[in-house]
């Protein structure tokens, strides 16, 4: 067991670490390995962000005590910021803090749906058959769209918000049903390349999710994939085309069709896991291999995915189906 003197000696080593170079950094930027010297001996210093303290006395004063705050953008009720809890390092008053250590999102005013989505909850794995989709889920999607939760998406499409962030778009209205645009996901800090996360958003409003995709859409999907990848590597030339992956969520956070474009090294959180993310190439191949005419589509197959126990999707649809014994169980 280490004595108090042993602990003091160990703690004295860190201030003496002389940094020479970065050896490695994880894709999310939360862990970094530094090479350097301590007392003329080579050493590695591995830094990892500790979990946030959950003490009320810390959290109650944190927002008001950030040493710097920069707004990255805002749209409707969503706001994004970079902030610093450490020393501010910038050349002049007009420059943003170069080493902000907090990425923050503010949803204001929030509603009950936000609380359910972002609160801690259990998850279930369910299977949505074509019948369940047609009779239960499609009306559920319609109700969600009717609540006006897509205003922020329409702001982007119509050029009212985030215009300066768009890195590619077909001229609004020119391509009819085939128009789309791409811009950074505002959860990305726009600096950490291995955490790159872009969104491709279609102009048309009749495709709510991948369920609306049909065989006739395959050429459009392939064209869109090519344009999204080309625009990304042109904007960020340090990335190769085979360092990107494209996928769609099912169910998505919002019911307006969009495609995620991420760096292959982006930390594979729950949003990229089995039961949430479906590769764009897989969707295209699924559609291409389906028997039937051009109207045959993704609404004709069963899909399995995870669903949060606090979500309306579980409470309104899949939990009642389970209780009634009518749910299709995953195999």
C-alpha positions in Angstrom: 0.0 0.0 0.0 1.4 3.4 -1.0 2.4 5.7 1.8 1.7 9.4 1.9 5.3 10.0 0.9 5.0 7.7 -2.1 1.9 9.6 -3.2 3.6 13.0 -2.9 6.6 11.7 -5.0 4.2 10.4 -7.7 2.2 13.7 -7.8 5.4 15.6 -8.2 6.2 13.8 -11.5 3.3 15.4 -13.4 4.4 19.0 -13.1 7.8 18.0 -14.3 6.6 16.4 -17.5 8.2 18.2 -20.5 5.9 17.8 -23.5 7.5 17.0 -26.9 4.8 15.7 -29.2 1.3 14.1 -29.4 1.6 10.4 -29.8 -2.1 9.6 -30.2 -5.5 11.1 -29.8 -8.9 9.2 -29.8 -11.5 10.0 -32.4 -13.7 12.0 -29.9 -10.8 14.1 -28.6 -11.5 12.9 -25.0 -8.2 10.9 -24.6 -4.8 12.0 -25.7 -1.3 10.4 -25.3 1.7 12.7 -25.0 5.3 11.8 -25.4 7.9 13.8 -23.4 10.5 13.7 -20.6 10.5 13.6 -16.9 13.9 14.2 -15.3 15.6 13.5 -18.7 13.8 10.1 -19.0 11.3 9.4 -21.7 7.7 9.1 -20.6 4.1 8.9 -21.8 1.4 11.0 -20.3 -2.1 9.8 -21.1 -4.8 12.4 -20.4 -8.5 11.5 -20.3 -11.4 13.7 -19.4 -12.9 12.6 -16.2 -16.7 12.3 -15.9 -18.5 15.4 -14.9 -19.1 15.6 -11.2 -22.8 15.2 -10.4 -22.7 17.3 -7.2 -25.3 20.1 -7.0 -22.8 22.6 -5.7 -20.6 22.1 -8.8 -23.3 22.0 -11.4 -25.3 24.9 -10.0 -22.3 27.3 -10.6 -20.8 25.8 -13.7 -22.8 27.7 -16.4 -22.2 31.1 -14.8 -18.5 30.5 -14.3 -17.3 29.5 -17.7 -14.3 31.6 -18.6 -15.2 31.9 -22.3 -18.3 31.3 -24.4 -18.6 31.3 -28.2 -21.9 30.7 -30.0 -21.4 28.3 -33.0 -25.0 28.8 -34.2 -28.6 28.7 -33.4 -31.8 27.6 -35.1 -35.3 27.8 -33.7 -35.0 26.4 -30.1 -31.5 24.9 -30.6 -28.3 26.7 -29.6 -24.7 25.5 -29.9 -21.6 26.8 -28.1 -17.9 26.2 -27.3 -16.8 27.2 -23.8 -13.8 27.0 -21.5 -13.5 26.1 -17.9 -9.7 26.5 -18.0 -7.4 29.5 -18.9 -8.4 31.5 -21.9 -5.7 31.4 -24.6 -6.3 33.8 -27.5 -4.3 36.4 -29.3 -6.8 39.3 -29.1 -10.3 40.2 -27.9 -11.9 39.5 -31.3 -10.6 35.9 -31.5 -12.4 32.9 -30.2 -10.8 30.9 -27.4 -8.3 28.6 -29.2 -8.6 25.8 -26.6 -12.2 25.6 -25.5 -12.8 22.4 -23.6 -16.6 22.3 -23.5 -19.0 21.7 -26.4 -22.4 22.7 -25.3 -26.0 22.5 -26.7 -28.9 24.4 -25.3 -32.5 23.5 -26.0 -34.7 26.4 -25.0 -37.5 26.3 -24.3 -37.6 22.5 -24.1 -40.6 20.3 -23.9 -41.6 16.9 -22.5 -40.3 15.1 -25.6 -36.9 16.5 -25.1 -36.9 15.4 -21.4 -37.8 11.9 -22.5 -35.2 11.7 -25.2 -32.3 13.1 -23.1 -33.1 11.5 -19.8 -31.7 8.2 -18.6 -33.9 5.3 -19.7 -33.9 1.6 -20.4 -34.1 0.3 -24.0 -36.0 -2.5 -25.8 -35.3 -4.3 -29.1 -38.4 -4.5 -31.2 -39.5 -5.6 -34.7 -41.7 -3.3 -36.8 -43.5 -5.3 -39.4 -45.0 -3.7 -42.6 -48.5 -4.0 -40.9 -47.3 -2.3 -37.7 -45.7 0.4 -39.8 -48.8 1.0 -41.9 -51.3 0.9 -39.1 -49.5 2.3 -36.1 -46.1 4.0 -36.9 -47.1 5.9 -40.0 -49.9 7.8 -38.2 -47.4 8.3 -35.3 -44.9 10.0 -37.7 -47.7 12.2 -39.2 -48.7 13.4 -35.7 -45.0 14.2 -34.9 -44.7 16.2 -38.1 -47.9 18.1 -37.5 -46.5 19.4 -34.1 -44.2 21.7 -36.0 -41.0 20.0 -34.8 -39.4 20.4 -38.2 -39.3 24.2 -38.3 -35.5 24.2 -37.8 -35.0 21.8 -40.7 -37.2 24.0 -43.0 -35.3 27.1 -41.9 -32.1 25.4 -43.3 -33.7 24.2 -46.5 -35.3 27.5 -47.3 -32.1 29.5 -46.5 -33.3 31.3 -43.4 -30.7 29.8 -41.0 -27.2 28.4 -41.2 -26.7 29.5 -44.8 -23.0 30.2 -44.2 -22.5 26.6 -42.9 -23.8 24.8 -46.0 -20.8 23.3 -47.9 -22.9 21.9 -50.8 -26.4 22.3 -52.1 -28.3 22.0 -55.3 -29.9 25.4 -56.1 -33.1 25.6 -54.1 -36.0 24.3 -56.2 -33.9 23.7 -59.3 -33.8 19.9 -59.1 -37.4 19.4 -57.9 -37.6 16.2 -55.9 -33.9 15.5 -56.2 -32.6 18.6 -54.5 -30.5 18.3 -51.3 -27.8 20.1 -49.2 -25.1 19.2 -46.8 -23.8 21.0 -43.7 -21.9 20.2 -40.5 -23.9 18.6 -37.7 -23.7 21.2 -35.0 -22.8 18.6 -32.4 -19.4 18.5 -34.2 -16.8 21.0 -33.0 -15.7 21.5 -36.7 -12.0 21.1 -35.6 -11.5 17.5 -34.7 -11.3 15.9 -38.2 -11.6 12.3 -36.8 -14.9 13.3 -35.2 -16.3 14.8 -38.4 -20.1 14.6 -38.7 -22.0 16.0 -41.6 -25.7 15.9 -42.5 -27.2 15.6 -45.9 -30.8 16.9 -45.9 -33.2 16.5 -48.8 -35.4 19.3 -50.0 -38.5 17.2 -50.7 -41.0 16.8 -47.9 -42.7 13.5 -48.9 -39.8 11.3 -47.7 -40.0 11.2 -43.9 -37.6 8.3 -43.3 -36.0 5.4 -45.0 -39.4 3.7 -45.0 -40.4 6.0 -47.8 -37.6 4.9 -50.1 -38.5 2.9 -53.2 -36.7 1.1 -56.0 -37.2 4.2 -58.2 -35.1 6.2 -55.8 -31.9 4.1 -56.2 -30.3 6.3 -58.9 -31.0 9.4 -56.9 -29.6 7.9 -53.7 -26.4 6.8 -55.6 -26.1 10.3 -57.1 -26.6 11.9 -53.7 -24.0 9.6 -52.1 -21.4 10.6 -54.7 -22.0 14.3 -54.2 -22.0 14.1 -50.4 -18.7 12.2 -50.4 -17.1 14.5 -53.0 -18.1 17.7 -51.2 -16.8 16.4 -47.9 -13.3 15.5 -49.2 -13.1 18.7 -51.2 -13.9 20.8 -48.1 -11.6 18.6 -45.9 -8.8 17.4 -48.2 -7.0 15.6 -45.4 -9.8 13.0 -45.6 -9.9 10.2 -48.2 -13.2 8.9 -49.6 -12.7 5.5 -47.9 -12.5 7.2 -44.5 -16.2 8.2 -44.6 -19.3 6.2 -43.9 -22.8 7.1 -44.6 -25.9 5.9 -42.8 -29.5 6.7 -41.8 -31.1 6.3 -38.5 -34.3 4.3 -37.9 -36.1 5.7 -36.1 -34.6 9.1 -36.8 -34.7 11.9 -34.3 -36.9 13.9 -36.7 -39.1 12.7 -39.6 -37.5 14.4 -42.6 -35.2 12.2 -44.6 -31.5 12.9 -44.0 -28.2 11.1 -44.3 -25.3 11.1 -41.8 -21.8 11.4 -43.2 -19.1 10.7 -40.5 -15.4 9.9 -40.3 -14.7 6.2 -40.0 -12.9 7.0 -36.7 -15.8 8.7 -35.1 -16.5 7.0 -31.8 -19.2 4.4 -32.4 -21.8 5.5 -29.8 -25.3 4.1 -29.5 -26.4 6.3 -32.5 -24.1 4.2 -34.8 -24.9 0.8 -33.3 -27.0 -2.1 -34.5 -30.6 -1.3 -34.0 -30.2 2.4 -34.8 -28.0 3.0 -37.8 -28.4 1.4 -41.2 -25.7 1.9 -43.8 -26.7 3.9 -47.0 -25.0 1.3 -49.2 -27.1 -1.5 -47.4 -30.3 0.5 -48.1 -29.4 0.9 -51.7 -28.5 -2.8 -52.2 -31.7 -3.8 -50.4 -33.8 -1.7 -52.7 -31.9 -2.8 -55.8 -32.4 -6.5 -55.0 -36.1 -6.3 -54.2 -38.5 -8.1 -56.5 -41.3 -6.0 -57.8 -41.9 -2.8 -59.7 -40.4 0.7 -59.1 -42.9 1.4 -56.4 -41.7 -1.5 -54.2 -39.8 -0.1 -51.2 -38.6 -0.3 -47.6 -42.2 -0.1 -46.3 -42.6 -3.8 -47.4 -40.0 -5.3 -45.1 -39.7 -5.8 -41.3 -37.2 -3.7 -39.5 -35.7 -4.4 -36.0 -34.3 -1.6 -33.8 -33.9 -0.3 -30.3 -36.5 2.0 -28.7 -36.2 3.9 -25.4 -38.7 3.0 -22.7 -39.5 6.7 -22.1 -40.2 7.4 -25.8 -43.7 7.8 -27.1 -42.8 5.2 -29.7 -42.5 2.6 -27.0 -45.3 3.8 -24.7 -47.9 4.5 -27.5 -47.1 1.6 -29.9 -44.7 -1.2 -28.9 -45.5 -1.5 -25.2 -49.3 -1.9 -25.9 -48.5 -4.3 -28.7 -46.4 -6.4 -26.3 -49.0 -6.4 -23.6 -51.7 -7.4 -26.0 -49.5 -10.2 -27.4 -49.6 -8.7 -30.9 -46.1 -7.5 -31.2 -43.7 -9.2 -33.6 -40.8 -10.5 -31.5 -37.3 -10.2 -32.8 -35.8 -13.6 -33.7 
